[in-house]
Amino acid sequence: MFAFSELRIPLVAAPMAGGPSTPELVAAVAEAGGTGFLAAGYKTPEALREQIERLRAATRVFGVNLFVPGAPAERAEEVAAYRAELSGEAERYAVTLPGTDPSDRDRFEEKLDLLEQEPVPIVSFTFGPPPVEAVRRLHEVGTHVVATVTTVEEALRAERDGADTLTVQGSDAGGHRATFDVDTPDDGVNTLDLLGRVRAATDLPLVAAGGITEGPGIAEALRAGAVAVQLGTAYLRCPESGASQPHKDALADPRFTETRVTRAFSGRNARGLRNRFIDEHDATAPAAYPEVNQLTKPLRTAAAGQADQEGLALWAGTGYRAASAEPAARITARLWEEAGSPVPGEFTRN
């Protein structure tokens, strides 16, 4: 079974759902000595299978990330109010807001079946603990199971449920925070602080994730006890990234001066560049995932088509200004060189 300690360069391309993560991006990071994840979120099982097949032809070690579906929440009134609020956005972009389905599970069971029938080296879980039965099935086919956690309590739950490694995701991460409970407010705990807390509570290998886009930050995380560092924003602008061009351009645009954690686009806490949409809708967006995500999808699609960065979900971590447009393999090698090739820390409690 795979172990992160086997990587020649302990850098991991994060799963970035919605387009940024591509087989080409994961393959390029793996070619440089690291590894990476395909994001299964929002993809059909058929599309996921096709991407896995493309990646198998390019590299041996890679992972797939699954969203853990939550129980449907009773938020019909709040969602209806938000829909009414978004009617002005629908007029702006000349789209129709869709119906919502709180029971949508993103075809989780079918994707899990695929990963059991056609195993990959690593499977990680986000938005909840890896289901115990899923862990058992994946272990039986030799897959290394990773849980993404944002608190010590989540880490201990994931360890109890059978995870092999924990990805410790701080508040400074770009995109969605992996918090198990959609109602939990963002706690503002940065990656290094959270890494220290989780390391003191468990002996499992830890991958540091969130806000790290430069060599010194990588070195600090490894010295603090991480077996590897997961990077997302650092790769968003590279040629292999599937992020839209307006999204890539915004990361280097001086008009965007800060990031903000918001539920405005999806109903879950996620960090992105502060823009008009966040300013106008963050305060009223309900904690209702996937309904809010379903409502805003045509708005985001239309905004991307019009290159309107003020209406896009410009996901980005706090270190977004360091994101480079270099090829992904070059970014990986350069960051490792800048980090000074430190030896990862030990994975025992203090």
Solvent accessible surface area in square Angstrom, and as a share of the most:
residue,aa,sasa,rsa
1,M,128,0.57
2,F,19,0.08
3,A,36,0.28
4,F,7,0.03
5,S,87,0.56
6,E,109,0.49
7,L,26,0.13
8,R,167,0.61
9,I,10,0.05
10,P,8,0.05
11,L,0,0.00
12,V,0,0.00
13,A,1,0.00
14,A,13,0.10
15,P,32,0.20
16,M,28,0.13
17,A,27,0.21
18,G,65,0.62
19,G,37,0.36
20,P,15,0.09
21,S,4,0.03
22,T,22,0.13
23,P,5,0.03
24,E,83,0.37
25,L,1,0.01
26,V,1,0.00
27,A,17,0.13
28,A,11,0.08
29,V,0,0.00
30,A,17,0.13
31,E,138,0.62
32,A,14,0.11
33,G,9,0.09
34,G,5,0.05
35,T,0,0.00
36,G,0,0.00
37,F,3,0.01
38,L,0,0.00
39,A,3,0.02
40,A,1,0.01
41,G,2,0.02
42,Y,90,0.34
43,K,41,0.17
44,T,61,0.35
45,P,9,0.06
46,E,100,0.45
47,A,42,0.33
48,L,0,0.00
49,R,81,0.30
50,E,77,0.35
51,Q,28,0.12
52,I,1,0.01
53,E,93,0.42
54,R,103,0.37
55,L,0,0.00
56,R,97,0.36
57,A,96,0.75
58,A,68,0.52
59,T,28,0.16
60,R,190,0.69
61,V,20,0.11
62,F,2,0.01
63,G,0,0.00
64,V,0,0.00
65,N,4,0.02
66,L,1,0.01
67,F,24,0.10
68,V,18,0.10
69,P,30,0.19
70,G,58,0.55
71,A,95,0.73
72,P,80,0.50
73,A,37,0.29
74,E,165,0.74
75,R,47,0.17
76,A,81,0.63
77,E,151,0.68
78,E,84,0.38
79,V,10,0.05
80,A,59,0.45
81,A,66,0.51
82,Y,2,0.01
83,R,77,0.28
84,A,67,0.52
85,E,61,0.27
86,L,0,0.00
87,S,55,0.36
88,G,43,0.41
89,E,6,0.03
90,A,12,0.09
91,E,144,0.65
92,R,132,0.48
93,Y,8,0.03
94,A,94,0.73
95,V,39,0.23
96,T,120,0.70
97,L,22,0.11
98,P,48,0.30
99,G,62,0.59
100,T,47,0.27
101,D,67,0.35
102,P,54,0.34
103,S,64,0.41
104,D,69,0.36
105,R,108,0.39
106,D,36,0.18
107,R,98,0.36
108,F,12,0.05
109,E,82,0.37
110,E,79,0.35
111,K,3,0.01
112,L,8,0.04
113,D,53,0.27
114,L,5,0.03
115,L,0,0.00
116,E,51,0.23
117,Q,125,0.56
118,E,56,0.25
119,P,53,0.34
120,V,4,0.03
121,P,33,0.21
122,I,0,0.00
123,V,0,0.00
124,S,4,0.03
125,F,0,0.00
126,T,15,0.09
127,F,7,0.03
128,G,3,0.02
129,P,21,0.13
130,P,0,0.00
131,P,48,0.30
132,V,93,0.54
133,E,89,0.40
134,A,1,0.01
135,V,6,0.03
136,R,110,0.40
137,R,46,0.17
138,L,0,0.00
139,H,60,0.27
140,E,118,0.53
141,V,52,0.30
142,G,39,0.37
143,T,0,0.00
144,H,12,0.06
145,V,0,0.00
146,V,1,0.00
147,A,0,0.00
148,T,11,0.06
149,V,0,0.00
150,T,2,0.01
151,T,35,0.20
152,V,37,0.22
153,E,128,0.57
154,E,16,0.07
155,A,0,0.00
156,L,73,0.37
157,R,102,0.37
158,A,0,0.00
159,E,56,0.25
160,R,170,0.62
161,D,19,0.10
162,G,28,0.27
163,A,6,0.04
164,D,35,0.18
165,T,1,0.00
166,L,0,0.00
167,T,4,0.02
168,V,0,0.00
169,Q,20,0.09
170,G,0,0.00
171,S,5,0.03
172,D,27,0.14
173,A,10,0.08
174,G,28,0.27
175,G,12,0.11
176,H,34,0.15
177,R,14,0.05
178,A,1,0.00
179,T,13,0.08
180,F,38,0.16
181,D,75,0.39
182,V,31,0.18
183,D,69,0.36
184,T,50,0.29
185,P,100,0.63
186,D,45,0.24
187,D,74,0.38
188,G,54,0.52
189,V,21,0.12
190,N,64,0.33
191,T,2,0.01
192,L,56,0.28
193,D,75,0.39
194,L,4,0.02
195,L,0,0.00
196,G,31,0.30
197,R,130,0.47
198,V,0,0.00
199,R,50,0.18
200,A,56,0.43
201,A,22,0.17
202,T,1,0.01
203,D,69,0.36
204,L,32,0.16
205,P,44,0.27
206,L,1,0.00
207,V,1,0.00
208,A,0,0.00
209,A,5,0.04
210,G,7,0.07
211,G,27,0.26
212,I,19,0.09
213,T,12,0.07
214,E,96,0.43
215,G,0,0.00
216,P,93,0.58
217,G,23,0.22
218,I,0,0.00
219,A,5,0.04
220,E,82,0.37
221,A,0,0.00
222,L,0,0.00
223,R,155,0.56
224,A,29,0.23
225,G,0,0.00
226,A,0,0.00
227,V,6,0.04
228,A,0,0.00
229,V,0,0.00
230,Q,23,0.10
231,L,1,0.01
232,G,14,0.14
233,T,12,0.07
234,A,3,0.02
235,Y,0,0.00
236,L,6,0.03
237,R,63,0.23
238,C,0,0.00
239,P,88,0.55
240,E,40,0.18
241,S,8,0.05
242,G,36,0.35
243,A,11,0.08
244,S,43,0.28
245,Q,110,0.49
246,P,20,0.12
247,H,15,0.07
248,K,24,0.10
249,D,70,0.36
250,A,0,0.00
251,L,2,0.01
252,A,54,0.42
253,D,31,0.16
254,P,109,0.69
255,R,141,0.52
256,F,4,0.02
257,T,106,0.62
258,E,69,0.31
259,T,20,0.12
260,R,80,0.29
261,V,33,0.19
262,T,3,0.01
263,R,47,0.17
264,A,0,0.00
265,F,2,0.01
266,S,1,0.01
267,G,0,0.00
268,R,18,0.06
269,N,17,0.09
270,A,1,0.01
271,R,33,0.12
272,G,0,0.00
273,L,0,0.00
274,R,93,0.34
275,N,6,0.03
276,R,40,0.15
277,F,1,0.00
278,I,2,0.01
279,D,75,0.39
280,E,95,0.42
281,H,11,0.05
282,D,46,0.24
283,A,104,0.81
284,T,81,0.47
285,A,14,0.11
286,P,10,0.06
287,A,13,0.10
288,A,1,0.01
289,Y,53,0.20
290,P,18,0.11
291,E,7,0.03
292,V,0,0.00
293,N,20,0.10
294,Q,34,0.15
295,L,0,0.00
296,T,0,0.00
297,K,127,0.54
298,P,32,0.20
299,L,1,0.00
300,R,53,0.19
301,T,88,0.51
302,A,19,0.15
303,A,0,0.00
304,A,35,0.27
305,G,72,0.69
306,Q,107,0.48
307,A,65,0.50
308,D,36,0.19
309,Q,24,0.11
310,E,49,0.22
311,G,1,0.01
312,L,13,0.06
313,A,16,0.12
314,L,1,0.01
315,W,50,0.18
316,A,0,0.00
317,G,1,0.01
318,T,66,0.38
319,G,19,0.18
320,Y,13,0.05
321,R,117,0.43
322,A,35,0.27
323,A,6,0.04
324,S,20,0.13
325,A,55,0.43
326,E,50,0.22
327,P,71,0.44
328,A,0,0.00
329,A,32,0.25
330,R,115,0.42
331,I,2,0.01
332,T,0,0.00
333,A,41,0.32
334,R,50,0.18
335,L,1,0.01
336,W,36,0.12
337,E,124,0.56
338,E,86,0.38
339,A,10,0.08
340,G,58,0.56
341,S,62,0.40
342,P,22,0.14
343,V,129,0.74
344,P,43,0.27
345,G,16,0.15
346,E,138,0.62
347,F,49,0.21
348,T,85,0.50
349,R,127,0.46
350,N,150,0.77
